[in-house]
Amino acid sequence: MSSYPPAPPPGSGAGRSGGFGAGASGPGGSRPGGPGAGGPERPGEPATAPVCPRHPDQVSYVRCQRCGRPACPACQRPAPVGVHCVDCARAAQRGARPQRTRLGGRARSRPYVTLTLIGLCVAMFLLDFVDGGASRQAFIFSPLAASVEPWRMLTSAFLHAGVVHLAFNMFALWITGPFLERFLGAWRFLALYLIAALGGSVAVLVFTPYAQWQWGTVGASGAVFGLFAAAALLLRRVGGDYRQILFVILINVVISFTVPNISWQAHLGGMVVGALIALLYLYLPKKWRTAGAVLGLAGIVAGLVGITAGVYAAAGLWF
């Protein structure tokens, strides 16, 4: 910010013969600072310098380009032409239309949905620790338990088997979530996360032998794999470098099939559903961006519900 020479003390008469805000000398001349500094002098009244309305102890000869009021260095905001005071800058910011991404998300929004999801997962982990596993038993997903309590297909995505499991999934959510949330918008991102988690549970139901239907699964991995797939497709669509996310996906796929006690079914289901949702978002015409997304998501959910009903009906647990 530019610096300015200190103003003369009121009544000293300095500044009348030149310099910043120089005015006519003699009785009846203008006060230093030009128009708006306090009006014309009266005989016998000392001259005053313009001061910042927010900081009356700060003299400023710089004026806001919008309202014309003096603005001290602390209240000056850079503008395309000159400077604005802090009040005019805030008013212009409130009136400006937010920048939008190609899919309608706010380019500078904060990742509130991502932070909320992380907070819920951490809170459920602490609750599970405090209540001795009671919450885990109430919300864990297994194909057998979900046949009578189908909400477990979603609630299990907020439970984790240990600190390492929680830390890995939350780190993956943090590195992909804010990017996707800003680009897609809050509600599209939340729908992607939840439906990918549902897809992971449906895949566990489909690919788990009936004799193992009592085994439980927990974790946000299905949803996270959906985010991985969506991020890769989105980067490819906008011309970004998607090779790193593909490498991350490849490593996690290998781990899923080689490390015991990892539900590769949930990872596979979440990734496939996440890819389908991303393709829906990316290739809808602009005029169908909202209505088409809602209808498409409803169709994907209906398909997952239909698969679930079919598997349970075949097992003789429904209908």
C-alpha positions in Angstrom: 0.0 0.0 0.0 1.3 3.5 -0.8 2.5 5.7 2.0 1.7 9.3 2.4 3.4 12.2 4.3 1.9 13.0 7.7 -0.7 15.7 7.6 0.0 19.0 9.4 -1.7 19.5 12.7 -5.0 21.3 12.6 -4.6 25.0 12.7 -1.0 25.1 11.7 -1.9 26.6 8.3 0.6 24.3 6.5 -0.5 22.9 3.2 -2.1 26.1 2.0 0.5 27.0 -0.5 1.1 23.6 -2.1 1.4 19.9 -1.6 -1.4 17.5 -1.0 -4.8 19.2 -0.8 -3.4 22.7 -1.3 -6.1 25.3 -1.4 -6.4 29.0 -1.7 -4.8 31.0 1.0 -6.2 33.9 2.8 -9.6 34.4 4.5 -12.4 32.5 2.9 -10.1 30.0 1.1 -10.7 26.3 0.9 -9.6 23.9 3.6 -6.8 21.4 2.9 -8.0 18.2 1.4 -10.3 19.8 -1.1 -14.1 19.1 -1.3 -15.5 17.0 1.4 -12.8 17.7 3.9 -15.1 19.9 6.0 -16.4 22.7 3.7 -15.1 26.2 3.4 -13.3 27.9 6.2 -14.9 30.6 8.2 -12.9 33.6 9.4 -11.1 32.7 12.6 -11.8 28.9 12.3 -8.7 26.6 12.1 -8.2 24.5 9.0 -8.8 20.7 9.4 -7.5 17.7 7.4 -9.6 14.9 6.1 -9.8 11.9 8.4 -10.9 8.3 7.9 -14.5 7.8 9.1 -13.6 4.4 10.6 -10.3 5.7 12.2 -10.8 9.4 13.1 -7.2 9.6 14.4 -5.9 8.7 10.9 -5.5 11.5 8.4 -5.9 10.5 4.8 -5.9 12.4 1.5 -6.8 9.2 -0.4 -10.5 9.0 -1.2 -12.7 6.0 -2.1 -13.5 6.0 -5.8 -17.1 5.0 -5.1 -18.3 7.1 -2.2 -15.6 9.8 -2.1 -14.9 9.4 1.6 -11.3 9.5 2.9 -9.8 6.0 3.5 -6.7 5.4 5.6 -4.3 2.7 4.5 -6.0 0.1 6.8 -9.3 0.7 5.1 -8.2 0.9 1.5 -9.0 -2.0 -0.8 -7.4 -2.2 -4.3 -9.8 -1.6 -7.2 -9.4 -1.7 -11.0 -9.2 2.1 -10.8 -7.9 3.7 -7.6 -9.0 2.3 -4.3 -12.3 1.6 -2.5 -13.0 1.9 1.2 -13.7 -1.2 3.1 -17.5 -0.6 3.2 -17.8 -0.1 -0.6 -15.6 -3.1 -1.2 -17.9 -5.3 1.0 -21.0 -3.9 -0.7 -19.6 -4.7 -4.1 -18.6 -8.2 -3.0 -22.2 -8.9 -1.8 -23.7 -7.7 -5.0 -21.3 -9.6 -7.3 -22.5 -12.9 -8.7 -20.4 -15.8 -7.4 -18.1 -17.5 -9.9 -19.4 -20.8 -11.1 -17.7 -23.9 -12.4 -18.7 -25.7 -15.5 -21.1 -27.9 -13.5 -22.6 -25.1 -11.5 -20.6 -25.3 -8.3 -19.2 -22.2 -6.6 -15.5 -21.9 -7.5 -14.6 -20.3 -4.1 -17.0 -22.0 -1.7 -15.7 -23.7 1.4 -16.0 -27.5 1.6 -18.7 -27.6 4.3 -20.1 -31.0 3.2 -16.6 -32.6 3.2 -15.9 -31.3 6.7 -19.3 -32.4 7.9 -18.8 -35.9 6.6 -15.4 -36.1 8.2 -16.9 -34.8 11.5 -19.6 -37.4 11.4 -17.2 -40.3 10.9 -14.9 -39.1 13.7 -17.9 -38.6 16.0 -19.2 -42.1 15.3 -15.7 -43.5 15.9 -15.5 -41.8 19.3 -19.1 -42.9 20.2 -18.2 -46.4 19.3 -15.2 -46.2 21.7 -17.2 -44.7 24.5 -20.3 -47.0 24.4 -18.2 -50.1 24.1 -19.3 -51.0 20.6 -23.1 -50.6 21.0 -23.3 -48.1 18.2 -21.3 -50.4 15.9 -23.8 -53.2 16.5 -26.7 -50.9 15.8 -25.4 -49.5 12.5 -23.0 -52.1 11.1 -23.9 -53.6 7.7 -24.2 -57.2 7.0 -26.4 -58.7 4.2 -28.4 -60.6 6.8 -29.0 -57.7 9.2 -29.9 -55.3 6.3 -32.7 -57.6 5.2 -34.7 -56.3 8.1 -32.9 -53.0 8.7 -32.0 -51.7 5.2 -30.7 -48.3 6.5 -27.5 -50.2 7.6 -26.5 -50.1 4.0 -25.7 -46.4 4.5 -25.0 -46.0 8.2 -22.1 -48.5 8.0 -20.2 -45.9 5.8 -19.8 -43.8 8.9 -18.2 -46.6 11.1 -14.6 -47.7 11.0 -12.7 -50.7 12.4 -9.8 -48.8 13.9 -7.7 -45.7 14.0 -5.7 -46.6 10.9 -8.8 -47.5 9.0 -10.4 -44.1 10.0 -7.3 -42.1 9.2 -6.8 -43.6 5.8 -10.4 -43.0 4.7 -10.6 -39.5 6.1 -7.3 -38.5 4.5 -8.6 -39.8 1.1 -11.9 -37.9 1.7 -10.0 -34.7 2.5 -7.8 -34.8 -0.6 -10.6 -35.5 -3.0 -13.7 -34.0 -1.3 -13.0 -30.3 -1.4 -12.0 -30.4 -5.1 -15.2 -32.4 -6.1 -17.4 -30.3 -3.8 -16.3 -27.0 -5.3 -16.6 -28.3 -8.9 -19.9 -30.2 -8.5 -21.6 -28.1 -5.9 -22.7 -29.2 -2.4 -25.8 -31.3 -3.2 -24.3 -33.1 -6.2 -21.2 -34.0 -4.1 -23.3 -35.2 -1.2 -25.4 -37.3 -3.6 -22.3 -38.8 -5.1 -20.9 -39.7 -1.7 -24.0 -41.3 -0.3 -25.1 -43.2 -3.5 -21.5 -44.5 -4.0 -21.6 -45.8 -0.4 -25.0 -47.4 -1.1 -23.5 -49.0 -4.3 -20.7 -50.5 -2.2 -23.1 -52.1 0.2 -25.2 -53.5 -2.8 -22.0 -55.0 -4.3 -21.2 -56.7 -0.9 -24.8 -58.1 -1.0 -24.4 -59.4 -4.5 -20.9 -60.8 -4.4 -20.9 -62.3 -0.9 -21.8 -66.0 -0.6 -25.0 -66.7 1.3 -23.1 -68.6 3.9 -21.2 -65.5 4.9 -24.2 -63.1 5.0 -23.8 -62.7 8.8 -20.3 -61.1 8.4 -20.3 -57.4 8.9 -18.6 -54.6 7.0 -17.9 -51.0 8.0 -16.1 -48.1 6.5 -16.4 -45.2 4.1 -14.2 -47.0 1.5 -17.0 -47.6 -0.9 -17.9 -43.9 -1.0 -14.2 -42.9 -1.2 -13.6 -45.2 -4.2 -16.6 -43.5 -5.8 -14.9 -40.2 -5.2 -11.7 -41.5 -6.7 -13.5 -42.6 -9.9 -15.4 -39.3 -10.2 -12.2 -37.3 -9.7 -10.4 -39.2 -12.4 -13.2 -38.7 -14.9 -13.7 -35.1 -14.0 -10.0 -34.3 -14.5 -10.0 -36.1 -17.8 -13.0 -34.2 -18.9 -11.6 -30.7 -18.1 -8.1 -31.5 -19.5 -6.4 -31.9 -16.1 -3.7 -34.4 -15.2 -5.6 -37.5 -14.0 -2.7 -40.0 -14.1 -1.9 -39.5 -10.4 -5.5 -40.4 -9.3 -5.4 -43.4 -11.6 -2.2 -44.6 -9.9 -3.9 -44.2 -6.5 -6.9 -46.2 -7.7 -4.6 -48.9 -9.0 -2.7 -49.2 -5.8 -5.9 -49.4 -3.8 -7.4 -52.0 -6.1 -4.3 -54.2 -5.6 -4.5 -53.8 -1.8 -8.2 -54.6 -1.9 -7.5 -58.0 -3.5 -4.3 -59.0 -1.7 -4.7 -57.8 1.9 -7.1 -60.0 4.0 -10.2 -58.6 5.8 -10.7 -55.8 3.2 -14.1 -55.7 1.4 -13.1 -55.6 -2.3 -16.8 -55.9 -3.1 -17.5 -52.5 -1.4 -14.6 -50.9 -3.2 -15.7 -52.2 -6.6 -19.4 -51.3 -6.1 -18.5 -47.8 -4.9 -16.1 -47.2 -7.8 -18.6 -48.3 -10.5 -21.5 -46.3 -9.0 -19.2 -43.2 -8.6 -18.1 -43.5 -12.2 -21.7 -43.7 -13.4 -22.7 -40.6 -11.4 -19.7 -38.7 -12.6 -20.5 -39.5 -16.3 -24.1 -38.3 -15.6 -22.9 -35.0 -14.2 -20.2 -34.4 -16.9 -22.2 -35.1 -20.0 -25.6 -33.6 -19.3 -26.5 -30.6 -21.5 -26.4 -27.3 -19.6 -30.1 -26.8 -19.8 -30.7 -30.3 -18.2 -27.9 -29.9 -15.6 -30.2 -29.8 -12.6 -33.4 -31.7 -13.7 -31.3 -34.3 -15.6 -29.1 -34.9 -12.6 -32.0 -35.4 -10.2 -33.7 -37.8 -12.6 -30.5 -39.6 -13.3 -29.6 -40.0 -9.6 -33.2 -41.2 -8.9 -32.7 -43.8 -11.7 -29.4 -45.0 -10.3 -30.9 -45.3 -6.8 -33.9 -47.2 -8.2 -31.6 -49.6 -10.0 -29.7 -50.3 -6.8 -32.9 -50.8 -4.8 -34.1 -53.2 -7.6 -30.9 -55.2 -7.4 -31.2 -55.4 -3.6 -34.8 -56.5 -3.7 -34.0 -59.1 -6.4 -31.2 -60.7 -4.4 -33.2 -60.8 -1.2 -36.2 -62.2 -3.0 -34.0 -64.9 -4.5 -32.8 -65.8 -1.0 -36.4 -66.0 0.2 -36.0 -63.1 2.7 -38.3 -60.7 1.0 -41.7 -61.1 -0.5 
